Amino acid sequence: MSAVDLSTRLAGVALRNPVLLASGTCGYGAELAPFVDLEALGGIVAKSLTLEPRAGNHPPRISEAPAGMLNAISLENVGVEAFVREKLPALAPGVTVIASVFETEIERYAEVCKRLDGVGRVAALELNASCPHVKSGGIEFGQDPKVLASLVRACRAATTRPMFVKLSPNVTSIAEMARVCEGEGADAVALVNAVQGMLVDVHRRRPVLRNGLGGFSGPAIFPIALRMVYQASRAVRIPICGIGGIASGDDAVAMLLCGASAVQVGTVSYTNPRAGLEVRDGIEAYCRVQGVHAVRELIGALRAWDPPELA
Ligand SMILES: Cc1cc2nc3c(=O)[nH]c(=O)nc-3n(C[C@H](O)[C@H](O)[C@H](O)COP(=O)(O)O)c2cc1C
């Protein structure tokens, strides 16, 4: 039987297969390289970068949660300069690297984009729009369409690289947010980031995380993420990268059928560092069983009920 063609494209970036590792769950790649052949993946999205290094929140900042995890790491990272100088060169040349950008002010986001613009090893930029915007009173960038539009516009002007915008799920209309990104020149949208959550230690009567609230991720959020990918794909023409709770090849295939061109695997890597590779193998196995020759045939190929569903 002939091999399945797993290649896909996202915002003009050619990927050898649709499986990327999600930002914040694979460090800068080198940490995982002894255990996982990163060149066998579609690529990695490195930990979000700020202009200066950040220490992040005090522990406890991570906890197990029902069917997932809760984190409030608050974007600890080495800063953009150290990433370019030390982290990128440590990766094998065949690893496709997407840099994630995060800041607390629009001008600073744009500056990080500018500093990454000429860096050859960076295949694309992913704007993490899920952090609180100081000037907007702490509301996430991705929660206010006007703020999101200003962010995407400023970053678009700062970089010529393919640019994805990673959307927050903590919104009423994901379709509206995706449309804003498309309107401001984003090349793709990636969705979703973690869902806001909380856990309480009832014995101590205090939040489990020192920060109180955190981002909830892992298999429990998969149906929410899938729904959002489906809604966004019906709202925009730019490609979509599906993220949220993906733990198997079938999960990834569901994302592709709902309109994603690629996917990212996150939390499940903490219990199984090889999860990304297993998701890739699962997609390939699905294609073989279904007689699908190229994974691209699956993108948006969800079938409607007859008569059509009510939603
Ligand atoms: C510990 C941890 C750290 C994360 N750090 C980042 C980050 O730096 N930037 C970002 O865009 N997303 C970050 N995320 C969100 C993930 O990239 C992903 O969007 C989210 O966890 C949902 O996918 P999952 O359920 O497969 O993990 C982080 C998630 C976790 C669990």
The ligand as an SDF file (V2000), in Angstrom:
LIG
                    3D

 31 33  0  0  0  0  0  0  0  0999 V2000
    2.0470   24.4650   31.5990 C   0  0  0  0  0  0  0  0  0  0  0  0
    1.4890   25.1830   30.4030 C   0  0  0  0  0  0  0  0  0  0  0  0
    2.1300   26.3060   29.9270 C   0  0  0  0  0  0  0  0  0  0  0  0
    1.6220   26.9900   28.8150 C   0  0  0  0  0  0  0  0  0  0  0  0
    2.2940   28.0720   28.3310 N   0  0  0  0  0  0  0  0  0  0  0  0
    1.8490   28.6820   27.2010 C   0  0  0  0  0  0  0  0  0  0  0  0
    2.5890   29.7320   26.5900 C   0  0  0  0  0  0  0  0  0  0  0  0
    3.6840   30.1010   27.0290 O   0  0  0  0  0  0  0  0  0  0  0  0
    2.0680   30.3240   25.4930 N   0  0  0  0  0  0  0  0  0  0  0  0
    0.8840   29.9210   24.9230 C   0  0  0  0  0  0  0  0  0  0  0  0
    0.4720   30.4840   23.9010 O   0  0  0  0  0  0  0  0  0  0  0  0
    0.1840   28.8990   25.4640 N   0  0  0  0  0  0  0  0  0  0  0  0
    0.6350   28.2690   26.5600 C   0  0  0  0  0  0  0  0  0  0  0  0
   -0.0620   27.2120   27.0800 N   0  0  0  0  0  0  0  0  0  0  0  0
   -1.3300   26.7970   26.4330 C   0  0  0  0  0  0  0  0  0  0  0  0
   -1.1060   25.6380   25.4740 C   0  0  0  0  0  0  0  0  0  0  0  0
   -0.2180   25.9780   24.4320 O   0  0  0  0  0  0  0  0  0  0  0  0
   -2.4490   25.1640   24.8620 C   0  0  0  0  0  0  0  0  0  0  0  0
   -3.0160   26.2200   24.1030 O   0  0  0  0  0  0  0  0  0  0  0  0
   -3.4540   24.7520   25.9210 C   0  0  0  0  0  0  0  0  0  0  0  0
   -2.8220   24.0530   26.9720 O   0  0  0  0  0  0  0  0  0  0  0  0
   -4.5690   23.8770   25.3250 C   0  0  0  0  0  0  0  0  0  0  0  0
   -4.0630   22.7220   24.7110 O   0  0  0  0  0  0  0  0  0  0  0  0
   -3.8930   21.3170   25.5000 P   0  0  0  0  0  0  0  0  0  0  0  0
   -5.2060   21.0480   26.1520 O   0  0  0  0  0  0  0  0  0  0  0  0
   -3.5410   20.3270   24.4350 O   0  0  0  0  0  0  0  0  0  0  0  0
   -2.8130   21.5100   26.4860 O   0  0  0  0  0  0  0  0  0  0  0  0
    0.4340   26.5280   28.1870 C   0  0  0  0  0  0  0  0  0  0  0  0
   -0.2100   25.3820   28.6870 C   0  0  0  0  0  0  0  0  0  0  0  0
    0.3070   24.7080   29.7730 C   0  0  0  0  0  0  0  0  0  0  0  0
   -0.3990   23.4770   30.2660 C   0  0  0  0  0  0  0  0  0  0  0  0
  1  2  1  0
  2  3  1  0
  2 30  2  0
  3  4  2  0
  4  5  1  0
  4 28  1  0
  5  6  2  0
  6  7  1  0
  6 13  1  0
  7  8  2  0
  7  9  1  0
  9 10  1  0
 10 11  2  0
 10 12  1  0
 12 13  2  0
 13 14  1  0
 14 15  1  0
 14 28  1  0
 15 16  1  0
 16 17  1  0
 16 18  1  0
 18 19  1  0
 18 20  1  0
 20 21  1  0
 20 22  1  0
 22 23  1  0
 23 24  1  0
 24 25  2  0
 24 26  1  0
 24 27  1  0
 28 29  2  0
 29 30  1  0
 30 31  1  0
M  END
$$$$
